[in-house]
Amino acid sequence: MTRPAGGTLVPPTGGQVCALFAADIAEFTRGDRDDDIRLHLHEELYRVLEQAFDASGIPWNACFTEDRGDGALVVIPPNIGAKAIIDPLPERLRTLIRRHNHVSRDAARIQLRVAAHMGPVDHDGHGFIGTDVNFLFRMLDARPLRAALVGTGADLAYITSEYVYYNIVCRHPSMISPDDFRLIKFQVKRTRAQARIYLPGAPRLLARRSQRVDVPVAPQLVSHERDTRS
């Protein structure tokens, strides 16, 4: 069920274009985590998200959330600018996670995978639906994103769609250098696509292996999802 983070706001629907954000706690169900720890991590996730969004100029109580067990979907209304999902939101999240991890035992430490995209959404009274919502979660589940988190030990691994990369990151390089994002290809279920990975606080670990491709025109506002059925 979709819940406005505050008040009784009406969810965007009818194909309104919104910034889309998803987060997932890595290895939420691993063996050294009992239900008490998972409850604590779940509560901490929402505390971190609320503080990071508010500190980034994205009012948490104006957004819409859907719980995903070990993660969350956040839909940012179309009247709120999307640049903050690139800067400063990733760094705000990393700072809060680092602070949490500093005072937590190993089983209660958080590594977070995050995906950011933009696209039209619909709402059927139960939750958000749409191709771009699906694509957001395909990116979040991409194997290269998981590998980046495991391989570097980073607190946070951020993945953005090509649309967000070209239309926000590349158009505003003074926020975060486009060179800090690594191009990856991935396949999840029937979705085969490209995206960009960024590690706040340690971007050069990825950028050295960058396969950046320059194109003359930014992608259109569609997901890069492709059905691979023959």
C-alpha positions as CSV (number, residue, x, y, z in Angstrom):
1,M,0.0,0.0,0.0
2,T,1.3,3.4,-0.9
3,R,1.7,5.8,2.0
4,P,2.3,9.5,1.8
5,A,5.3,10.1,4.1
6,G,3.1,12.8,5.7
7,G,-0.5,14.0,5.6
8,T,-3.1,12.7,3.2
9,L,-1.6,13.6,-0.1
10,V,-3.0,12.2,-3.4
11,P,-0.5,10.0,-5.2
12,P,0.6,11.2,-8.7
13,T,-1.1,9.2,-11.4
14,G,-2.3,9.4,-15.0
15,G,1.2,9.3,-16.4
16,Q,2.7,12.2,-14.5
17,V,6.5,12.2,-14.8
18,C,8.2,11.7,-11.4
19,A,11.6,11.1,-10.0
20,L,11.8,7.5,-8.8
21,F,14.0,6.2,-6.1
22,A,14.4,2.7,-4.7
23,A,16.6,1.4,-1.9
24,D,17.5,-2.1,-0.7
25,I,19.5,-3.3,2.3
26,A,22.1,-5.7,1.1
27,E,22.0,-9.3,2.5
28,F,19.0,-8.4,4.7
29,T,18.3,-12.1,5.4
30,R,21.8,-13.4,5.9
31,G,22.3,-15.9,8.7
32,D,23.8,-13.7,11.4
33,R,20.7,-11.5,11.4
34,D,17.8,-12.5,13.6
35,D,14.4,-10.9,13.5
36,D,15.3,-8.3,16.2
37,I,18.2,-7.1,14.0
38,R,16.1,-7.0,10.9
39,L,13.4,-5.0,12.7
40,H,16.1,-2.5,13.8
41,L,17.6,-2.3,10.2
42,H,14.1,-1.7,8.8
43,E,13.5,1.1,11.2
44,E,17.0,2.6,10.6
45,L,16.4,2.5,6.8
46,Y,13.4,4.8,7.1
47,R,15.1,7.1,9.6
48,V,18.1,7.4,7.3
49,L,15.9,8.0,4.2
50,E,13.8,10.7,5.9
51,Q,16.8,12.6,7.2
52,A,18.7,12.3,3.9
53,F,15.7,13.5,1.8
54,D,14.9,16.4,4.1
55,A,18.6,17.5,4.2
56,S,18.7,17.3,0.4
57,G,15.8,19.7,-0.1
58,I,13.3,16.9,-1.0
59,P,10.6,17.2,1.7
60,W,10.0,13.6,3.0
61,N,6.5,14.4,4.0
62,A,5.7,15.4,0.4
63,C,6.9,12.0,-1.1
64,F,5.1,8.7,-1.5
65,T,6.6,5.5,-0.1
66,E,5.9,1.8,-0.6
67,D,7.6,-0.7,1.7
68,R,9.4,-3.6,0.0
69,G,10.4,-5.5,3.1
70,D,14.2,-5.1,2.9
71,G,13.8,-1.8,1.0
72,A,11.5,0.9,-0.2
73,L,10.1,2.7,-3.2
74,V,10.0,6.5,-3.0
75,V,8.1,8.5,-5.6
76,I,8.9,12.2,-5.7
77,P,6.0,14.4,-6.8
78,P,6.5,16.1,-10.2
79,N,6.4,19.6,-8.6
80,I,9.7,18.8,-6.8
81,G,12.9,19.2,-8.8
82,A,14.9,16.1,-9.6
83,K,18.5,17.3,-9.4
84,A,18.8,16.6,-5.7
85,I,18.6,12.9,-6.3
86,I,22.1,13.2,-7.8
87,D,23.4,15.9,-5.5
88,P,23.3,16.1,-2.5
89,L,21.1,13.0,-1.8
90,P,23.8,10.3,-2.3
91,E,26.3,12.0,-0.1
92,R,23.7,12.7,2.6
93,L,22.8,9.0,2.6
94,R,26.4,7.9,2.8
95,T,27.1,10.1,5.7
96,L,24.1,8.8,7.7
97,I,24.9,5.2,6.9
98,R,28.5,5.7,8.0
99,R,27.4,7.2,11.3
100,H,25.0,4.2,11.8
101,N,27.7,1.7,11.0
102,H,30.3,3.4,13.3
103,V,28.2,2.5,16.4
104,S,26.8,-0.8,15.2
105,R,28.0,-4.3,15.5
106,D,28.7,-6.3,12.3
107,A,25.3,-7.9,12.0
108,A,23.6,-4.5,12.3
109,R,25.7,-2.6,9.8
110,I,24.1,-1.4,6.6
111,Q,25.2,-1.5,3.1
112,L,22.6,0.1,0.8
113,R,21.9,-0.4,-2.9
114,V,20.0,2.6,-4.4
115,A,18.5,3.2,-7.9
116,A,17.3,6.5,-9.4
117,H,15.2,6.9,-12.5
118,M,12.5,9.2,-13.9
119,G,9.4,8.4,-15.8
120,P,5.6,8.4,-16.0
121,V,3.7,6.6,-13.2
122,D,0.2,5.4,-12.6
123,H,-1.5,4.5,-9.3
124,D,-4.4,2.0,-9.0
125,G,-5.3,2.7,-5.4
126,H,-3.0,-0.1,-4.1
127,G,0.4,1.0,-5.4
128,F,2.4,2.5,-8.2
129,I,2.6,0.7,-11.5
130,G,4.3,1.3,-14.8
131,T,7.2,0.3,-17.0
132,D,9.5,2.8,-15.4
133,V,8.8,1.6,-11.9
134,N,9.6,-1.9,-13.1
135,F,12.8,-0.7,-14.7
136,L,13.8,1.0,-11.5
137,F,13.8,-2.3,-9.6
138,R,15.5,-4.2,-12.5
139,M,18.4,-1.7,-12.1
140,L,18.4,-2.2,-8.3
141,D,18.7,-5.9,-8.8
142,A,21.5,-5.6,-11.4
143,R,24.4,-8.0,-10.8
144,P,27.1,-5.4,-11.4
145,L,25.6,-3.2,-8.7
146,R,25.7,-6.0,-6.2
147,A,29.2,-6.8,-7.2
148,A,30.3,-3.2,-6.8
149,L,29.0,-3.2,-3.2
150,V,30.7,-6.5,-2.3
151,G,33.9,-5.8,-4.2
152,T,34.6,-2.4,-2.7
153,G,33.0,-2.7,0.8
154,A,31.3,0.7,0.2
155,D,28.5,1.8,2.4
156,L,26.4,2.8,-0.5
157,A,26.2,1.9,-4.2
158,Y,24.1,4.1,-6.5
159,I,22.8,3.2,-9.9
160,T,21.1,5.6,-12.3
161,S,19.3,5.1,-15.6
162,E,20.9,6.5,-18.8
163,Y,18.2,9.1,-18.9
164,V,19.1,10.5,-15.5
165,Y,22.8,10.3,-16.3
166,Y,22.6,12.3,-19.5
167,N,19.8,14.7,-18.5
168,I,20.9,15.5,-15.0
169,V,24.5,14.4,-14.4
170,C,26.0,15.4,-17.7
171,R,24.0,18.7,-17.9
172,H,25.1,19.7,-14.5
173,P,28.7,18.5,-14.2
174,S,29.5,20.9,-11.4
175,M,27.4,18.7,-9.0
176,I,29.2,15.4,-9.6
177,S,31.6,14.7,-12.4
178,P,30.1,12.5,-15.1
179,D,33.4,10.6,-15.1
180,D,32.6,9.3,-11.6
181,F,29.8,7.1,-13.1
182,R,30.7,3.8,-14.7
183,L,28.7,2.4,-17.6
184,I,27.5,-1.1,-17.0
185,K,25.3,-3.5,-19.0
186,F,23.0,-5.9,-17.1
187,Q,20.2,-8.3,-17.6
188,V,17.5,-9.1,-15.0
189,K,14.8,-11.4,-16.0
190,R,13.7,-10.2,-19.5
191,T,15.2,-6.8,-19.1
192,R,18.5,-6.1,-20.8
193,A,19.8,-2.6,-20.5
194,Q,22.6,-0.1,-19.7
195,A,22.9,2.0,-16.6
196,R,25.5,4.0,-14.6
197,I,27.0,3.1,-11.2
198,Y,28.3,5.7,-8.7
199,L,30.0,5.1,-5.4
200,P,29.7,8.2,-3.2
201,G,32.9,8.8,-1.4
202,A,34.9,6.4,-3.5
203,P,34.0,7.1,-7.2
204,R,37.5,6.5,-8.6
205,L,37.2,2.8,-7.7
206,L,34.7,2.6,-10.5
207,A,35.7,5.4,-12.8
208,R,39.1,3.7,-13.5
209,R,37.2,1.0,-15.3
210,S,34.7,3.3,-17.0
211,Q,33.5,2.5,-20.4
212,R,32.0,5.9,-21.0
213,V,30.4,6.3,-24.4
214,D,29.7,9.8,-25.8
215,V,26.5,10.2,-27.7
216,P,25.3,13.4,-29.4
217,V,21.7,13.2,-28.2
218,A,20.4,12.3,-24.7
219,P,18.1,9.4,-24.4
220,Q,14.4,10.1,-24.6
221,L,12.2,9.7,-21.5
222,V,11.5,6.0,-21.8
223,S,12.9,3.1,-19.9
224,H,15.7,1.1,-21.6
225,E,13.8,-2.1,-20.9
226,R,13.8,-4.6,-23.8
227,D,12.1,-7.9,-24.0
228,T,14.6,-10.5,-24.8
229,R,12.2,-13.3,-25.8
230,S,13.0,-14.7,-29.2
